[in-house]
Amino acid sequence: KQDKLDTCKRDTLTFVDSFYRKNAFYPTKVEIERFLMHGNHSKTTNPVTRIKKAPKSILPEISKVVSEFESGKTLSSSRRMTLATVQGYIQMYMVLENFQHEKNTILTAKSITEESTIRAIEEYLTNKKKMKLNTVGKRLRNLRSMLNILTRRGLIDKNPFTTFGIKTPKEEVYSIALTRDELNELEQLELGNKSLEYVRDHFLCMCYTG
């Protein structure tokens, strides 16, 4: 047991010394703990090589941009974004956050520019979240716009939607408008319930005023 402690102590001191000579500063407590937890003390001559930086998520940068949208710091066509537009970006961010968590992955500045990542997000929204096609398209269009901003700021090197020609899904939606006669019939309809009548009148008011 004492031999193991001596070996651990020796390798730790070697690690600290090697780390300092390579980086010109001493390792942090977290880096030493990571070395002790994952290092193979007796077999590796250069313990510094065992330390691997954890992948850095791009989500904090995306969250920062969304916050700028909310505050009005970042504008769209020289105007502040509408609440609905900002909400769309918030929902897009939540999708990415859930994707990371549920897929047990990290969306980095590199991985988010890969075609396979965008395809995986689309598949996740379509099959896992069971979103309708136009909702999937809306989330991806917000993501495409966000990646344009990150590219302009130099946070990622390209927008995969442009590089790989990725199209966002869309399906035709047919809106059926009520005729004047149908509106009149609805207006004359006896519902026998004040709450329903209030809802009906509110609906008619919106129809007439646009």
DRENLUM-974544 format. One record per residue: residue number from 1; residue in three letters; chain; x, y, z of N, C-alpha, C in turn. Coordinates in pm, 1 decimal, padded with zeros to 6 digits. Layout:
REM DRENLUM-974544
(rec NUM,ALA,A,(X,Y,Z),(X,Y,Z),(X,Y,Z))
...
REM end
This chain:
REM DRENLUM-974544
(rec 1,LYS,A,(00083.1,-00120.3,00000.0),(00000.0,00000.0,00000.0),(00087.0,00126.0,00000.0))
(rec 2,GLN,A,(00193.7,00122.1,00084.4),(00284.5,00235.6,00091.2),(00353.9,00257.6,-00041.7))
(rec 3,ASP,A,(00387.2,00144.9,-00110.7),(00452.2,00154.8,-00241.7),(00362.2,00228.1,-00340.8))
(rec 4,LYS,A,(00232.1,00198.4,-00337.2),(00138.5,00264.4,-00428.3),(00130.3,00413.6,-00398.1))
(rec 5,LEU,A,(00130.8,00446.8,-00268.1),(00126.4,00588.9,-00230.1),(00252.0,00662.0,-00275.3))
(rec 6,ASP,A,(00365.9,00595.8,-00258.9),(00491.8,00656.5,-00301.5),(00494.0,00676.9,-00452.7))
(rec 7,THR,A,(00442.4,00576.3,-00526.6),(00437.5,00586.3,-00672.8),(00346.2,00698.9,-00716.5))
(rec 8,CYS,A,(00231.2,00709.1,-00649.8),(00135.5,00815.2,-00682.5),(00196.0,00952.0,-00655.3))
(rec 9,LYS,A,(00263.7,00964.3,-00539.2),(00325.9,01091.6,-00503.8),(00433.7,01128.3,-00604.0))
(rec 10,ARG,A,(00517.2,01031.3,-00642.7),(00624.9,01057.5,-00737.9),(00569.6,01099.3,-00873.8))
(rec 11,ASP,A,(00468.5,01025.0,-00920.9),(00411.0,01056.9,-01052.3),(00340.9,01192.4,-01051.0))
(rec 12,THR,A,(00278.9,01226.7,-00937.6),(00211.5,01356.5,-00928.3),(00312.0,01471.1,-00933.8))
(rec 13,LEU,A,(00422.1,01455.3,-00862.3),(00526.4,01557.4,-00866.8),(00586.4,01568.4,-01006.4))
(rec 14,THR,A,(00604.4,01453.1,-01071.6),(00655.5,01454.1,-01209.3),(00557.5,01524.3,-01301.5))
(rec 15,PHE,A,(00428.3,01496.0,-01280.6),(00324.3,01559.4,-01360.5),(00327.6,01711.9,-01345.3))
(rec 16,VAL,A,(00333.4,01758.0,-01219.5),(00334.7,01902.2,-01192.6),(00457.7,01966.6,-01256.7))
(rec 17,ASP,A,(00571.6,01901.7,-01242.7),(00695.1,01955.7,-01299.1),(00688.1,01960.5,-01451.6))
(rec 18,SER,A,(00640.8,01852.5,-01513.8),(00629.6,01847.5,-01660.1),(00530.1,01949.8,-01711.5))
(rec 19,PHE,A,(00419.8,01963.2,-01638.1),(00316.9,02059.2,-01676.3),(00373.7,02200.9,-01675.7))
(rec 20,TYR,A,(00448.9,02233.0,-01568.7),(00505.7,02368.1,-01557.7),(00606.4,02395.8,-01668.8))
(rec 21,ARG,A,(00691.7,02297.6,-01697.5),(00792.6,02317.5,-01801.9),(00729.0,02334.6,-01938.9))
(rec 22,LYS,A,(00615.8,02272.6,-01959.5),(00549.1,02282.8,-02089.6),(00465.6,02409.2,-02102.9))
(rec 23,ASN,A,(00401.3,02451.6,-01991.9),(00304.2,02560.8,-02001.1),(00347.3,02690.0,-01931.4))
(rec 24,ALA,A,(00455.3,02685.1,-01853.2),(00506.5,02801.9,-01779.8),(00412.5,02846.2,-01668.5))
(rec 25,PHE,A,(00320.5,02758.6,-01627.4),(00239.6,02782.6,-01509.0),(00199.9,02647.5,-01452.2))
(rec 26,TYR,A,(00163.0,02647.7,-01323.9),(00133.0,02521.3,-01257.2),(-00010.6,02476.3,-01285.8))
(rec 27,PRO,A,(-00034.4,02345.6,-01282.4),(-00170.2,02295.0,-01306.8),(-00264.2,02333.7,-01194.0))
(rec 28,THR,A,(-00391.6,02341.9,-01228.9),(-00492.8,02372.6,-01127.6),(-00525.9,02246.6,-01048.1))
(rec 29,LYS,A,(-00600.2,02266.3,-00941.6),(-00643.1,02153.6,-00859.1),(-00724.9,02054.8,-00941.7))
(rec 30,VAL,A,(-00812.9,02107.8,-01029.0),(-00897.4,02021.7,-01113.0),(-00811.7,01937.8,-01205.8))
(rec 31,GLU,A,(-00707.6,01998.1,-01264.7),(-00620.5,01924.4,-01356.7),(-00542.0,01815.4,-01284.2))
(rec 32,ILE,A,(-00499.6,01843.7,-01161.7),(-00428.6,01742.1,-01083.9),(-00523.0,01628.1,-01047.4))
(rec 33,GLU,A,(-00646.6,01664.4,-01006.9),(-00744.3,01561.3,-00972.4),(-00777.0,01474.6,-01093.6))
(rec 34,ARG,A,(-00787.8,01539.1,-01211.1),(-00816.0,01463.0,-01333.0),(-00701.8,01366.7,-01363.6))
(rec 35,PHE,A,(-00578.4,01412.4,-01340.3),(-00461.8,01326.5,-01361.5),(-00465.1,01207.1,-01267.2))
(rec 36,LEU,A,(-00497.3,01232.1,-01139.9),(-00500.1,01125.5,-01040.6),(-00611.1,01024.5,-01068.8))
(rec 37,MET,A,(-00723.2,01075.3,-01122.0),(-00837.2,00987.2,-01149.0),(-00816.8,00903.0,-01273.4))
(rec 38,HIS,A,(-00756.8,00961.7,-01377.2),(-00749.7,00894.1,-01506.9),(-00609.2,00856.8,-01549.8))
(rec 39,GLY,A,(-00507.8,00907.4,-01478.4),(-00370.6,00879.8,-01519.3),(-00329.9,00736.7,-01489.6))
(rec 40,ASN,A,(-00236.8,00681.5,-01569.5),(-00176.5,00551.0,-01544.5),(-00036.4,00578.3,-01492.6))
(rec 41,HIS,A,(-00022.3,00600.9,-01361.5),(00096.8,00660.8,-01303.6),(00225.8,00585.0,-01333.0))
(rec 42,SER,A,(00220.0,00455.2,-01335.1),(00343.6,00377.4,-01342.2),(00392.3,00349.3,-01481.9))
(rec 43,LYS,A,(00308.2,00375.4,-01585.7),(00346.6,00333.7,-01719.7),(00375.4,00447.7,-01814.7))
(rec 44,THR,A,(00335.0,00568.1,-01780.4),(00349.6,00679.2,-01873.2),(00460.4,00772.2,-01827.8))
(rec 45,THR,A,(00551.4,00805.4,-01915.4),(00665.7,00889.5,-01879.5),(00633.0,01037.1,-01893.3))
(rec 46,ASN,A,(00531.6,01070.7,-01971.9),(00495.2,01210.7,-01990.5),(00348.8,01230.0,-01950.9))
(rec 47,PRO,A,(00319.9,01248.2,-01821.4),(00182.3,01255.4,-01774.7),(00104.9,01373.4,-01830.5))
(rec 48,VAL,A,(00174.0,01476.8,-01877.5),(00102.5,01593.1,-01930.8),(00014.6,01554.8,-02047.7))
(rec 49,THR,A,(00059.4,01455.6,-02124.1),(-00015.5,01417.9,-02244.1),(-00148.2,01353.8,-02209.9))
(rec 50,ARG,A,(-00169.6,01313.6,-02082.5),(-00294.4,01248.9,-02047.6),(-00407.4,01348.6,-02029.0))
(rec 51,ILE,A,(-00374.6,01474.9,-02008.7),(-00477.7,01575.8,-01985.9),(-00537.2,01619.2,-02119.2))
(rec 52,LYS,A,(-00666.1,01599.3,-02130.7),(-00736.0,01641.5,-02251.2),(-00842.0,01743.1,-02212.9))
(rec 53,LYS,A,(-00841.3,01852.1,-02282.5),(-00940.9,01954.8,-02254.3),(-01079.2,01905.0,-02296.9))
(rec 54,ALA,A,(-01176.5,01929.5,-02211.4),(-01313.2,01891.2,-02244.6),(-01361.8,01976.1,-02361.8))
(rec 55,PRO,A,(-01440.8,01916.2,-02452.5),(-01492.3,01992.9,-02566.3),(-01572.1,02113.9,-02517.7))
(rec 56,LYS,A,(-01553.0,02225.9,-02583.6),(-01621.8,02349.4,-02544.7),(-01748.2,02366.3,-02627.9))
(rec 57,SER,A,(-01860.9,02375.5,-02561.1),(-01988.9,02390.1,-02629.9),(-02002.1,02529.4,-02690.9))
(rec 58,ILE,A,(-02066.1,02536.0,-02806.5),(-02092.1,02663.6,-02872.9),(-02219.6,02728.4,-02818.1))
(rec 59,LEU,A,(-02295.3,02654.3,-02735.7),(-02423.7,02705.1,-02687.9),(-02413.8,02833.8,-02606.9))
(rec 60,PRO,A,(-02312.5,02852.6,-02522.4),(-02303.8,02981.3,-02451.4),(-02295.1,03100.9,-02546.5))
(rec 61,GLU,A,(-02226.7,03083.8,-02659.1),(-02216.8,03192.8,-02756.7),(-02353.0,03217.9,-02822.2))
(rec 62,ILE,A,(-02426.7,03110.5,-02849.1),(-02560.1,03124.6,-02907.8),(-02653.6,03192.6,-02807.7))
(rec 63,SER,A,(-02644.0,03152.0,-02681.9),(-02725.7,03213.1,-02576.6),(-02695.9,03362.1,-02565.7))
(rec 64,LYS,A,(-02570.6,03399.1,-02581.1),(-02530.6,03540.3,-02574.7),(-02595.8,03619.9,-02686.5))
(rec 65,VAL,A,(-02597.6,03564.3,-02807.6),(-02660.6,03633.6,-02920.8),(-02810.7,03648.1,-02898.1))
(rec 66,VAL,A,(-02874.9,03541.8,-02848.3),(-03018.7,03547.9,-02821.0),(-03048.1,03656.8,-02718.4))
(rec 67,SER,A,(-02963.5,03669.3,-02617.7),(-02980.4,03775.0,-02517.0),(-02968.5,03913.1,-02580.8))
(rec 68,GLU,A,(-02879.5,03925.2,-02679.4),(-02865.1,04052.0,-02751.2),(-02991.2,04083.3,-02831.0))
(rec 69,PHE,A,(-03055.2,03980.3,-02885.8),(-03181.7,03999.6,-02956.2),(-03286.7,04053.6,-02859.2))
(rec 70,GLU,A,(-03292.8,03992.5,-02739.9),(-03393.5,04031.7,-02640.7),(-03373.5,04175.6,-02594.6))
(rec 71,SER,A,(-03248.5,04214.8,-02575.6),(-03219.3,04349.3,-02524.7),(-03223.9,04456.2,-02633.6))
(rec 72,GLY,A,(-03221.6,04412.5,-02760.5),(-03220.5,04507.7,-02870.5),(-03081.1,04550.4,-02910.5))
(rec 73,LYS,A,(-02979.1,04488.2,-02850.2),(-02840.9,04523.1,-02883.8),(-02806.5,04482.6,-03026.3))
(rec 74,THR,A,(-02857.1,04366.1,-03067.4),(-02839.0,04319.9,-03205.5),(-02970.1,04338.9,-03280.1))
(rec 75,LEU,A,(-02966.2,04408.4,-03393.1),(-03085.5,04443.2,-03468.3),(-03100.0,04357.4,-03593.0))
(rec 76,SER,A,(-03219.3,04360.7,-03649.3),(-03247.9,04292.6,-03776.1),(-03295.4,04397.4,-03875.0))
(rec 77,SER,A,(-03219.4,04414.9,-03983.3),(-03252.0,04518.4,-04083.1),(-03268.2,04654.7,-04016.5))
(rec 78,SER,A,(-03175.5,04684.8,-03924.7),(-03170.1,04813.2,-03853.8),(-03288.7,04836.4,-03759.9))
(rec 79,ARG,A,(-03364.0,04730.2,-03733.1),(-03477.0,04742.8,-03641.7),(-03469.9,04635.7,-03534.1))
(rec 80,ARG,A,(-03529.3,04667.4,-03421.7),(-03535.0,04569.7,-03312.9),(-03627.2,04454.9,-03352.6))
(rec 81,MET,A,(-03587.8,04334.0,-03317.6),(-03667.7,04216.5,-03352.6),(-03799.0,04215.7,-03275.5))
(rec 82,THR,A,(-03902.6,04161.8,-03338.7),(-04031.0,04148.8,-03271.8),(-04021.2,04041.5,-03163.7))
(rec 83,LEU,A,(-04114.1,04044.3,-03072.2),(-04117.3,03945.7,-02964.3),(-04130.3,03804.3,-03021.0))
(rec 84,ALA,A,(-04212.4,03789.8,-03126.6),(-04232.8,03657.5,-03187.1),(-04103.8,03604.8,-03248.7))
(rec 85,THR,A,(-04027.3,03693.4,-03312.9),(-03900.4,03652.6,-03373.0),(-03800.2,03609.8,-03267.3))
(rec 86,VAL,A,(-03791.9,03688.7,-03159.8),(-03700.8,03653.9,-03050.3),(-03741.8,03520.8,-02988.6))
(rec 87,GLN,A,(-03872.4,03500.3,-02973.5),(-03922.1,03375.7,-02915.5),(-03881.5,03256.4,-03001.4))
(rec 88,GLY,A,(-03881.0,03276.8,-03133.8),(-03839.0,03170.1,-03223.7),(-03693.7,03130.3,-03200.6))
(rec 89,TYR,A,(-03608.0,03229.0,-03176.7),(-03467.0,03199.6,-03149.0),(-03449.4,03132.2,-03012.5))
(rec 90,ILE,A,(-03531.1,03171.8,-02916.1),(-03525.8,03107.3,-02785.1),(-03564.0,02960.4,-02797.3))
(rec 91,GLN,A,(-03668.6,02932.1,-02875.0),(-03711.6,02794.2,-02895.1),(-03604.3,02714.0,-02968.1))
(rec 92,MET,A,(-03537.4,02777.3,-03064.2),(-03428.7,02711.2,-03134.8),(-03315.1,02675.7,-03038.7))
(rec 93,TYR,A,(-03282.9,02770.0,-02948.7),(-03177.1,02744.8,-02851.0),(-03214.7,02627.8,-02760.1))
(rec 94,MET,A,(-03340.0,02623.3,-02718.6),(-03385.7,02514.5,-02631.3),(-03375.9,02379.9,-02702.0))
(rec 95,VAL,A,(-03402.2,02380.0,-02832.7),(-03387.4,02256.9,-02910.8),(-03243.0,02207.4,-02904.4))
(rec 96,LEU,A,(-03148.7,02298.0,-02924.9),(-03007.1,02259.4,-02922.5),(-02965.9,02211.0,-02784.2))
(rec 97,GLU,A,(-03016.9,02276.3,-02681.8),(-02984.4,02237.9,-02544.0),(-03037.3,02097.3,-02514.5))
(rec 98,ASN,A,(-03161.9,02070.7,-02555.8),(-03220.8,01938.4,-02534.9),(-03150.1,01832.1,-02618.8))
(rec 99,PHE,A,(-03110.6,01870.5,-02739.8),(-03038.4,01777.9,-02827.8),(-02908.6,01733.9,-02762.2))
(rec 100,GLN,A,(-02834.6,01829.9,-02708.7),(-02709.7,01798.2,-02639.4),(-02733.2,01700.5,-02525.2))
(rec 101,HIS,A,(-02835.1,01730.7,-02445.3),(-02862.5,01650.0,-02326.6),(-02909.0,01508.8,-02362.4))
(rec 102,GLU,A,(-03004.9,01500.7,-02451.7),(-03064.0,01371.3,-02483.4),(-02972.4,01283.9,-02568.2))
(rec 103,LYS,A,(-02888.6,01345.4,-02649.1),(-02795.0,01269.4,-02731.6),(-02660.1,01249.8,-02662.2))
(rec 104,ASN,A,(-02646.5,01307.7,-02541.2),(-02522.3,01296.2,-02464.8),(-02401.9,01337.4,-02549.4))
(rec 105,THR,A,(-02413.5,01454.8,-02607.9),(-02307.6,01505.5,-02695.2),(-02282.3,01652.2,-02665.6))
(rec 106,ILE,A,(-02178.7,01706.1,-02724.0),(-02146.1,01847.9,-02710.3),(-02142.4,01910.6,-02849.5))
(rec 107,LEU,A,(-02221.4,02014.7,-02868.8),(-02219.7,02087.8,-02995.3),(-02107.2,02190.7,-02987.8))
(rec 108,THR,A,(-01998.8,02161.1,-03054.9),(-01882.9,02250.7,-03052.5),(-01884.3,02341.6,-03174.6))
(rec 109,ALA,A,(-01789.1,02434.8,-03177.1),(-01776.3,02526.3,-03291.4),(-01745.1,02448.2,-03418.7))
(rec 110,LYS,A,(-01684.1,02332.2,-03405.0),(-01651.2,02249.7,-03521.8),(-01767.4,02159.1,-03560.3))
(rec 111,SER,A,(-01823.8,02089.4,-03461.3),(-01926.6,01990.4,-03493.9),(-02053.4,02052.8,-03550.4))
(rec 112,ILE,A,(-02084.8,02176.4,-03506.6),(-02208.5,02238.6,-03553.1),(-02198.2,02284.9,-03698.1))
(rec 113,THR,A,(-02076.6,02283.2,-03753.9),(-02059.0,02320.4,-03894.7),(-02057.6,02198.4,-03986.0))
(rec 114,GLU,A,(-02079.8,02080.0,-03929.4),(-02078.1,01957.4,-04009.1),(-02218.5,01922.9,-04057.9))
(rec 115,GLU,A,(-02226.2,01875.6,-04180.5),(-02356.3,01840.4,-04238.0),(-02425.7,01733.9,-04155.1))
(rec 116,SER,A,(-02351.0,01637.0,-04106.3),(-02409.3,01526.9,-04029.0),(-02478.2,01577.8,-03902.7))
(rec 117,THR,A,(-02425.4,01684.6,-03843.0),(-02486.2,01740.1,-03721.8),(-02621.0,01802.9,-03753.3))
(rec 118,ILE,A,(-02627.3,01879.5,-03860.7),(-02754.0,01942.1,-03899.1),(-02857.5,01836.5,-03933.8))
(rec 119,ARG,A,(-02814.9,01732.5,-04004.7),(-02906.5,01623.1,-04038.9),(-02955.6,01552.8,-03912.9))
(rec 120,ALA,A,(-02866.3,01537.1,-03815.9),(-02903.7,01471.4,-03689.9),(-03005.4,01555.1,-03612.6))
(rec 121,ILE,A,(-02987.8,01687.9,-03614.0),(-03083.0,01776.9,-03546.6),(-03218.7,01770.0,-03615.8))
(rec 122,GLU,A,(-03217.5,01768.9,-03747.8),(-03343.4,01758.9,-03823.5),(-03414.3,01627.0,-03791.8))
(rec 123,GLU,A,(-03337.5,01518.0,-03789.5),(-03395.4,01387.2,-03758.5),(-03450.0,01384.1,-03616.3))
(rec 124,TYR,A,(-03379.5,01449.2,-03524.5),(-03421.6,01455.8,-03384.3),(-03555.5,01528.7,-03370.9))
(rec 125,LEU,A,(-03569.5,01639.6,-03440.5),(-03693.4,01716.1,-03434.8),(-03809.9,01640.3,-03498.6))
(rec 126,THR,A,(-03780.1,01573.3,-03609.4),(-03884.9,01505.1,-03684.7),(-03931.2,01376.8,-03616.8))
(rec 127,ASN,A,(-03837.8,01292.9,-03578.7),(-03872.6,01160.8,-03527.0),(-03880.3,01153.1,-03375.7))
(rec 128,LYS,A,(-03789.5,01220.6,-03306.0),(-03789.7,01215.6,-03160.1),(-03893.8,01308.8,-03101.6))
(rec 129,LYS,A,(-03895.6,01433.5,-03150.7),(-03988.1,01532.4,-03097.1),(-04121.7,01535.7,-03170.8))
(rec 130,LYS,A,(-04131.2,01463.7,-03281.0),(-04257.0,01452.3,-03356.2),(-04313.0,01588.4,-03398.5))
(rec 131,MET,A,(-04223.7,01679.7,-03435.0),(-04268.8,01811.3,-03480.4),(-04320.0,01804.6,-03623.5))
(rec 132,LYS,A,(-04412.9,01892.7,-03654.1),(-04462.5,01900.8,-03790.8),(-04354.0,01958.3,-03881.7))
(rec 133,LEU,A,(-04368.0,01930.1,-04009.4),(-04263.7,01965.6,-04105.3),(-04232.4,02114.7,-04104.3))
(rec 134,ASN,A,(-04335.8,02198.1,-04101.0),(-04312.2,02342.3,-04104.3),(-04247.8,02392.9,-03974.4))
(rec 135,THR,A,(-04276.8,02326.4,-03862.4),(-04213.2,02363.7,-03736.3),(-04065.5,02327.5,-03739.2))
(rec 136,VAL,A,(-04034.7,02210.7,-03793.5),(-03894.8,02169.8,-03810.2),(-03821.9,02271.6,-03897.5))
(rec 137,GLY,A,(-03886.5,02309.5,-04008.7),(-03826.6,02407.1,-04099.4),(-03801.1,02540.2,-04031.7))
(rec 138,LYS,A,(-03893.8,02583.9,-03947.2),(-03878.2,02712.3,-03877.5),(-03759.4,02707.6,-03782.3))
(rec 139,ARG,A,(-03746.1,02598.0,-03706.7),(-03633.5,02584.9,-03614.2),(-03500.5,02584.4,-03690.1))
(rec 140,LEU,A,(-03497.8,02515.3,-03801.8),(-03373.3,02506.7,-03879.1),(-03340.5,02639.6,-03946.0))
(rec 141,ARG,A,(-03441.1,02715.2,-03987.3),(-03415.0,02846.1,-04047.6),(-03359.3,02942.2,-03942.9))
(rec 142,ASN,A,(-03409.8,02933.4,-03819.8),(-03353.6,03014.8,-03711.9),(-03209.2,02973.8,-03684.1))
(rec 143,LEU,A,(-03184.1,02843.0,-03689.0),(-03047.2,02794.8,-03668.2),(-02956.4,02844.1,-03780.0))
(rec 144,ARG,A,(-03004.1,02840.5,-03902.4),(-02925.0,02889.0,-04016.4),(-02889.3,03036.5,-03999.2))
(rec 145,SER,A,(-02984.7,03117.5,-03957.3),(-02957.7,03259.9,-03934.3),(-02858.3,03280.0,-03821.2))
(rec 146,MET,A,(-02873.7,03199.7,-03715.9),(-02781.2,03209.5,-03603.3),(-02639.3,03173.8,-03646.2))
(rec 147,LEU,A,(-02624.3,03070.6,-03728.2),(-02492.1,03028.8,-03773.9),(-02430.0,03133.5,-03866.3))
(rec 148,ASN,A,(-02513.4,03207.5,-03939.0),(-02461.9,03319.5,-04018.8),(-02397.6,03424.6,-03928.1))
(rec 149,ILE,A,(-02464.0,03453.6,-03816.4),(-02411.1,03551.9,-03722.1),(-02280.6,03502.7,-03661.1))
(rec 150,LEU,A,(-02278.3,03376.0,-03620.2),(-02156.6,03320.5,-03560.3),(-02041.7,03318.2,-03660.0))
(rec 151,THR,A,(-02072.8,03296.4,-03788.3),(-01969.0,03297.9,-03891.6),(-01912.4,03438.1,-03909.0))
(rec 152,ARG,A,(-02000.5,03538.6,-03913.7),(-01954.7,03677.2,-03928.4),(-01869.1,03720.9,-03809.9))
(rec 153,ARG,A,(-01896.5,03667.2,-03692.9),(-01820.0,03703.1,-03573.6),(-01692.6,03620.6,-03557.3))
(rec 154,GLY,A,(-01671.3,03528.3,-03650.2),(-01550.1,03447.5,-03645.2),(-01552.7,03337.6,-03540.9))
(rec 155,LEU,A,(-01672.2,03303.1,-03490.2),(-01683.7,03199.3,-03387.7),(-01690.0,03059.8,-03448.0))
(rec 156,ILE,A,(-01734.2,03049.8,-03572.7),(-01728.4,02925.0,-03648.9),(-01673.9,02958.5,-03787.6))
(rec 157,ASP,A,(-01620.8,02858.4,-03857.8),(-01553.6,02890.1,-03984.3),(-01644.1,02885.4,-04106.5))
(rec 158,LYS,A,(-01763.4,02827.6,-04092.2),(-01855.4,02824.6,-04206.7),(-01996.6,02792.5,-04159.7))
(rec 159,ASN,A,(-02091.6,02823.1,-04247.8),(-02231.3,02786.9,-04221.6),(-02262.6,02662.8,-04303.8))
(rec 160,PRO,A,(-02290.2,02549.1,-04240.5),(-02312.9,02425.2,-04315.1),(-02433.5,02430.3,-04408.6))
(rec 161,PHE,A,(-02531.7,02514.2,-04375.3),(-02647.9,02526.4,-04462.9),(-02605.0,02577.4,-04599.8))
(rec 162,THR,A,(-02510.1,02671.0,-04600.3),(-02459.7,02726.7,-04725.9),(-02357.6,02634.2,-04789.3))
(rec 163,THR,A,(-02263.9,02586.4,-04710.6),(-02155.1,02502.3,-04762.4),(-02207.1,02374.8,-04827.2))
(rec 164,PHE,A,(-02304.2,02311.8,-04760.9),(-02353.9,02182.5,-04809.4),(-02489.6,02192.4,-04878.7))
(rec 165,GLY,A,(-02538.7,02315.1,-04897.1),(-02666.0,02333.4,-04967.8),(-02783.5,02267.6,-04898.0))
(rec 166,ILE,A,(-02785.1,02274.7,-04764.2),(-02892.0,02209.8,-04687.9),(-03019.6,02293.2,-04697.8))
(rec 167,LYS,A,(-03126.8,02230.2,-04741.7),(-03255.7,02296.5,-04754.5),(-03340.1,02270.4,-04629.6))
(rec 168,THR,A,(-03415.1,02371.0,-04589.5),(-03504.6,02352.5,-04474.8),(-03640.1,02302.9,-04525.1))
(rec 169,PRO,A,(-03698.5,02204.9,-04456.0),(-03825.0,02146.6,-04503.2),(-03940.7,02245.1,-04494.7))
(rec 170,LYS,A,(-04034.3,02228.4,-04585.1),(-04151.4,02315.2,-04588.4),(-04263.7,02244.8,-04663.4))
(rec 171,GLU,A,(-04385.0,02258.4,-04613.8),(-04500.1,02202.1,-04683.1),(-04607.3,02309.2,-04698.4))
(rec 172,GLU,A,(-04687.0,02295.4,-04801.8),(-04791.7,02392.6,-04829.2),(-04900.3,02385.3,-04722.3))
(rec 173,VAL,A,(-04945.4,02501.8,-04680.0),(-05055.1,02509.7,-04583.1),(-05171.3,02581.8,-04649.8))
(rec 174,TYR,A,(-05285.0,02516.9,-04648.6),(-05401.5,02574.5,-04714.2),(-05493.8,02637.5,-04609.5))
(rec 175,SER,A,(-05513.8,02768.4,-04622.2),(-05601.6,02840.3,-04530.3),(-05741.0,02851.2,-04591.1))
(rec 176,ILE,A,(-05840.3,02816.3,-04512.3),(-05978.7,02821.3,-04559.6),(-06048.3,02938.7,-04491.7))
(rec 177,ALA,A,(-06092.5,03034.3,-04569.3),(-06158.2,03153.5,-04515.3),(-06309.7,03134.4,-04514.3))
(rec 178,LEU,A,(-06373.1,03187.1,-04411.7),(-06518.8,03181.3,-04404.4),(-06579.7,03284.2,-04499.0))
(rec 179,THR,A,(-06691.2,03247.0,-04559.2),(-06761.2,03339.7,-04648.0),(-06843.3,03437.1,-04564.6))
(rec 180,ARG,A,(-06894.9,03542.6,-04629.8),(-06977.7,03640.1,-04559.2),(-07103.2,03573.7,-04502.2))
(rec 181,ASP,A,(-07165.4,03482.5,-04580.2),(-07285.0,03414.0,-04532.6),(-07254.2,03327.7,-04410.7))
(rec 182,GLU,A,(-07139.8,03261.4,-04411.9),(-07102.1,03177.5,-04298.3),(-07078.2,03261.3,-04173.8))
(rec 183,LEU,A,(-07019.2,03378.9,-04191.1),(-06998.9,03468.8,-04077.4),(-07132.3,03517.2,-04022.0))
(rec 184,ASN,A,(-07227.5,03546.5,-04111.8),(-07360.6,03590.2,-04068.5),(-07431.5,03480.3,-03990.9))
(rec 185,GLU,A,(-07421.0,03357.4,-04039.0),(-07483.5,03243.5,-03970.6),(-07422.8,03226.9,-03830.9))
(rec 186,LEU,A,(-07292.9,03242.3,-03821.0),(-07225.6,03229.4,-03692.0),(-07269.3,03340.5,-03597.7))
(rec 187,GLU,A,(-07289.2,03459.0,-03653.8),(-07330.7,03573.5,-03573.0),(-07471.1,03553.1,-03516.7))
(rec 188,GLN,A,(-07559.6,03488.8,-03593.3),(-07698.3,03468.5,-03550.7),(-07716.7,03341.2,-03468.2))
(rec 189,LEU,A,(-07612.2,03261.6,-03455.5),(-07623.0,03132.2,-03388.0),(-07650.2,03152.2,-03238.5))
(rec 190,GLU,A,(-07753.6,03082.5,-03187.5),(-07786.3,03087.4,-03045.4),(-07704.0,02980.8,-02972.3))
(rec 191,LEU,A,(-07614.2,03023.3,-02887.1),(-07526.0,02929.6,-02817.5),(-07576.0,02894.7,-02677.7))
(rec 192,GLY,A,(-07653.3,02984.3,-02616.6),(-07708.4,02956.7,-02484.4),(-07604.4,02954.0,-02373.7))
(rec 193,ASN,A,(-07490.6,03017.1,-02399.0),(-07383.3,03018.8,-02298.9),(-07305.5,03148.7,-02316.5))
(rec 194,LYS,A,(-07301.8,03228.5,-02211.9),(-07239.1,03360.7,-02222.9),(-07089.4,03352.0,-02254.3))
(rec 195,SER,A,(-07022.7,03251.4,-02199.0),(-06879.5,03237.3,-02224.3),(-06853.7,03205.5,-02370.9))
(rec 196,LEU,A,(-06934.5,03113.4,-02426.9),(-06919.0,03078.4,-02567.4),(-06955.2,03195.9,-02657.4))
(rec 197,GLU,A,(-07056.5,03270.7,-02617.2),(-07097.6,03386.4,-02695.9),(-06986.5,03492.1,-02696.9))
(rec 198,TYR,A,(-06918.0,03507.3,-02583.6),(-06807.0,03603.0,-02575.6),(-06693.7,03561.4,-02669.1))
(rec 199,VAL,A,(-06661.9,03431.8,-02669.2),(-06557.1,03381.2,-02757.6),(-06598.0,03399.6,-02902.4))
(rec 200,ARG,A,(-06724.9,03367.6,-02934.4),(-06775.2,03383.5,-03071.1),(-06767.8,03528.8,-03116.2))
(rec 201,ASP,A,(-06810.6,03621.0,-03030.5),(-06809.1,03763.0,-03065.8),(-06666.3,03813.3,-03084.1))
(rec 202,HIS,A,(-06576.7,03766.0,-03000.5),(-06435.8,03805.1,-03012.2),(-06377.9,03755.5,-03144.5))
(rec 203,PHE,A,(-06412.5,03632.9,-03180.7),(-06366.2,03575.3,-03307.4),(-06420.3,03655.7,-03425.8))
(rec 204,LEU,A,(-06548.7,03689.3,-03422.0),(-06609.4,03766.5,-03530.4),(-06545.5,03905.0,-03541.6))
(rec 205,CYS,A,(-06516.8,03964.5,-03427.0),(-06452.5,04096.8,-03427.6),(-06317.8,04089.3,-03499.8))
(rec 206,MET,A,(-06240.8,03983.7,-03473.3),(-06113.1,03968.0,-03540.5),(-06130.6,03944.2,-03689.7))
(rec 207,CYS,A,(-06235.9,03870.4,-03725.9),(-06261.3,03844.9,-03867.6),(-06294.7,03974.5,-03942.2))
(rec 208,TYR,A,(-06375.9,04058.3,-03879.5),(-06419.9,04180.1,-03945.3),(-06311.1,04287.5,-03949.0))
(rec 209,THR,A,(-06225.8,04288.9,-03847.6),(-06123.8,04393.9,-03841.0),(-05990.6,04351.7,-03899.8))
(rec 210,GLY,A,(-05972.5,04219.0,-03922.7),(-05846.0,04169.8,-03978.1),(-05737.2,04167.3,-03874.6))
REM end
